[in-house]
Amino acid sequence: MPHKKEASIRRSPQADARHQRDAVGAAETAFVDQESQANADADLVERGIRQWQRERPDIDSSGKAVVGRLLRLEEVVLRTLNQVLEPFGLKYQEYAVLATLRVAGAPYRLSPSRLQSTLLFTSGGLSNLLKRLEKEGWIKRSIDPNDGRGVLVKLTAKGIRLADEAMPRHAAAELHLLRMFDASQRDALATLLSRMMTENAPETGPILGGGNPAVSTGSLLRD
């Protein structure tokens, strides 16, 4: 497994190019069935929309064309990334911690709160996740010298090597998931998704109930 390699290997530019091609090729090989799966997911969403339109034509269910697909894509994306990361002995959340620390730059360390603020998943279970990574020898937790009550999470040399090995495969997987779009389409999609994320940020949340602030999202979901 890649993370078992203890020796640092300096590759030539030709070797780096081969490594990148291998990463892309491995990603494509891992997703042989993605086309048929995507078609099945699309049919599922369309079928659900038609059922809503037939049974409850009084409800505007057009939002399902987007939200329903986002929910299906979450499953597809995580399944894809976990498949690519499996040879490294990683799940996506574990990889995300290592990669976040790696791209933070030397000395590759962050406080748990700073780390959490940059991760794309909720804080639930972060402590246990860090314990697992530390047990594997990929990170080390220590007391913050500037705050005796605080903790710092730092990548070990072993963790840096693993992150550097896994990052090209992960990036190739992301590009494969977007292979049906050209650069301009990817930019447009990214802009729309960014707006949707920003205006539905957890700190603010969407206001439902006809714009009445007294009717919160939580109360509507509970009622």
URVENWO-V749618 format. One record per backbone hydrogen bond with DSSP energy under -0.5 kcal/mol. NH is the residue of the N-H (numbers start at 1). CO is the residue of the C=O. E is the energy in kcal/mol with one decimal. If there is no record, write none. Layout:
nh: [NH	NH]
co: [CO	CO]
e: [E	E]
This chain:
nh: [2	4	5	11	16	17	18	19	20	21	22	23	24	25	26	27	28	29	30	31	31	32	34	37	38	39	40	41	42	43	44	45	46	47	48	49	50	51	52	53	54	55	56	59	61	64	65	66	67	68	69	70	71	72	73	74	75	76	77	78	79	80	81	82	83	84	85	86	88	89	90	95	96	97	98	99	100	101	102	103	104	105	108	110	112	115	116	117	118	118	119	119	126	129	130	131	132	133	134	135	136	137	138	139	140	142	144	144	145	147	150	152	153	154	154	155	156	160	161	162	163	164	165	166	167	168	169	170	171	172	173	174	175	176	177	178	179	181	186	187	188	189	190	191	192	193	194	195	196	197	198	199	200	200	201	204	205	208	208	212	213	215	216	220	221	222	223]
co: [87	1	2	9	12	13	14	15	16	17	18	19	20	21	22	23	24	25	26	27	28	29	31	33	34	35	36	37	38	39	40	41	42	43	44	45	46	47	48	49	50	51	52	56	59	61	62	63	63	64	64	66	67	68	69	70	71	72	73	74	75	76	77	78	79	80	81	82	85	86	85	91	92	93	94	95	96	97	98	99	100	102	105	153	151	111	112	113	114	115	115	116	123	125	126	127	128	129	130	131	132	134	133	133	154	152	147	150	143	144	147	142	110	140	152	108	138	156	157	158	159	160	161	162	163	164	165	166	167	168	169	170	171	172	173	174	176	178	182	183	184	185	186	187	188	189	190	191	192	193	194	195	196	197	198	201	201	206	215	209	211	212	214	216	217	218	219]
e: [-0.5	-2.3	-1.4	-0.6	-2.6	-2.2	-2.3	-2.6	-2.3	-2.4	-2.7	-2.1	-2.3	-2.7	-2.7	-2.0	-2.4	-2.4	-2.1	-0.7	-0.8	-1.0	-1.5	-2.2	-2.9	-2.1	-2.2	-2.5	-2.5	-2.4	-2.1	-2.3	-2.6	-2.7	-2.1	-2.4	-2.4	-2.0	-2.2	-2.5	-2.1	-2.8	-3.0	-1.9	-1.2	-1.8	-1.5	-1.3	-2.8	-1.2	-0.6	-2.3	-2.3	-1.9	-2.8	-1.9	-1.1	-2.0	-3.4	-2.3	-2.3	-2.3	-2.8	-2.5	-1.8	-2.0	-2.2	-1.1	-1.6	-2.3	-1.6	-2.6	-3.0	-1.5	-1.9	-3.2	-2.2	-2.1	-2.2	-2.6	-0.7	-1.2	-3.0	-2.2	-0.6	-2.9	-2.7	-1.8	-0.7	-1.1	-0.7	-0.8	-2.3	-2.2	-2.7	-1.9	-2.0	-2.2	-2.4	-2.2	-1.6	-1.1	-2.2	-0.8	-2.5	-2.1	-0.5	-2.0	-0.5	-1.5	-2.3	-3.0	-3.4	-2.3	-0.5	-2.5	-2.2	-2.4	-2.1	-2.1	-2.6	-2.6	-1.7	-2.4	-2.4	-0.6	-0.5	-2.3	-2.5	-2.2	-2.0	-2.0	-2.1	-2.1	-2.1	-0.9	-1.6	-2.1	-2.4	-2.2	-2.1	-2.6	-2.7	-2.1	-2.2	-2.7	-2.3	-2.1	-2.2	-2.7	-2.7	-2.5	-0.7	-0.5	-1.2	-1.0	-3.0	-0.7	-0.5	-1.0	-0.8	-2.1	-0.9	-1.8	-2.2	-1.9	-2.1]
